[in-house]
Amino acid sequence: MSLAQNILIIGTVWPEPNSSAAGSRMLQLMHLFLSENWKITFASAASDSEYAFDIQTLGIEKVKIELNNKSFDEFVAKLQPSIVIFDRFMIEEQFGWRVAENAPDALRIIDTIDLHCLRQARQSALKEKSVFTSEYLFSDTAKREMASILRCDCSLIISDFEMKLLNDYFKIDSDLLHYIPFLLDKIEEKDKRVWPSFEDRAHFITIGNFIHEPNFNAVQYLKEEIWPLIRKQLPSAELHIYGAYASQKVNELNDVKEGFLIKGRAEDAMLVVRNAKICLAPLRFGAGIKGKLVEAMQCGTPSVTTDIGAEGMHGDFEWNGIIANTPQEIADAAVKLYIDKVLWQKSQENGIAIINNFYSKEKHGEKLIEQISILQKNLKIHRLKNFTGAMLMHHTISSTKYMSKWIEEKGKK
């Protein structure tokens, strides 16, 4: 058992584990900290959501905070957390300097969720119909994101691909980074027993929060280029599309005649994924770990995705299905996996191996707790070695602080 901690998590939104991978990730981290008997306060300036998880049922204190308001300074000075976790770099930009001033001894950690600059760079290349190159990474978002990482004591990185990118391209010191993917329970025999068999499953599924642009783009890609090719070979098959926050432009894609069915939010995501035969995720841009593909493995549902979809997701283990990149290749892979029982069952076993080895809750959770302890014991030396981060914090306090105070004063008028 580690030393007791008083953790403040500052959230972009209130966690919605049934709506997004980011929500699931946050809940996993909170469960890890609670298993160590650490006290957690979760604060956010976001509005309440009817789909948010009730964190208070876990004994977590919920606090509403305001942007550009000195009331946060008073709140954090009184709380004096030993650890502050910023949910994505934008939250560190807003509150990082306030934490540094009012709780200077607190360990400052960013949970990056994914590298926003990587996702946006790939999206820009796609829009321009260009081959993605490292030049697309040289963006204002990247400068902001790297500055946040440098200002903090540690950043949690969800993908081994992104760890390598941060080390090799952005030259971020490994001492400032900690790799921690999803923290998942092992799939046991009892779990497998409730999975429907190959014969008992039907149709294709894709699932994901529609606010997240890579998800909507993938659905458009399916509609325009991939699904017609699949449907030509499997005329009775259907594609069931689930996701939170479906807009009118999403719902307009619904086509009963073609078996392209927009289903909206799933009340029980695991149930609908478990009953499908194949998960389709033809992602053309994105970053981090894709929750829909992890969920498919947890449900024994093989998947067809792209190189970007599978990136950082499976290490040296064989994929839970087939990786393909052109519309015809994706369609052919989907049909093959749909009708080939032996390949389907082998893919399912691959998914089990990935979950049980690559996402071990025990292994990765233990490493994070150990890293936090090491950083806290050596925090002064750790910060002295990060002169660039100290310099960036100095300039942030000199600029952002006074801009925030100006906004606060302006709001009073």
Secondary structure, DSSP 4 states (H G I P E B T S, - for coil): -PPP-EEEEEESS---TTT-HHHHHHHHHHHHHHHTT-EEEEEE-SPP-TTS--GGGGT-EEEE--TT-THHHHHHHHH--SEEEEESHHHHHHHHHHHHHH-TTSEEEEE-SS-HHHHHHHHHHHHTT----GGGG-SHHHHHHHHHHHHSSEEEE--HHHHHHHHHTS---GGGEEE----BPPPPHHHHHTS--TTT--SEEEE--TTSHHHHHHHHHIIIIIHHHHHHH-TT--EEEE-SS--HHHHTT-BTTTTEEEEES-SSHHHHHHH-SEEEE--SS--S--HHHHHHHHTT--EEE-HHHHTTSSTTSPPSEEE--SHHHHHHHHHHHHH-HHHHHHHHHHHHHHHHHHTBHHHHHHHHHHHHHHHHHTHHHHHHT-HHHHHHHHHHHHHHHHHHHHHHHHHH-
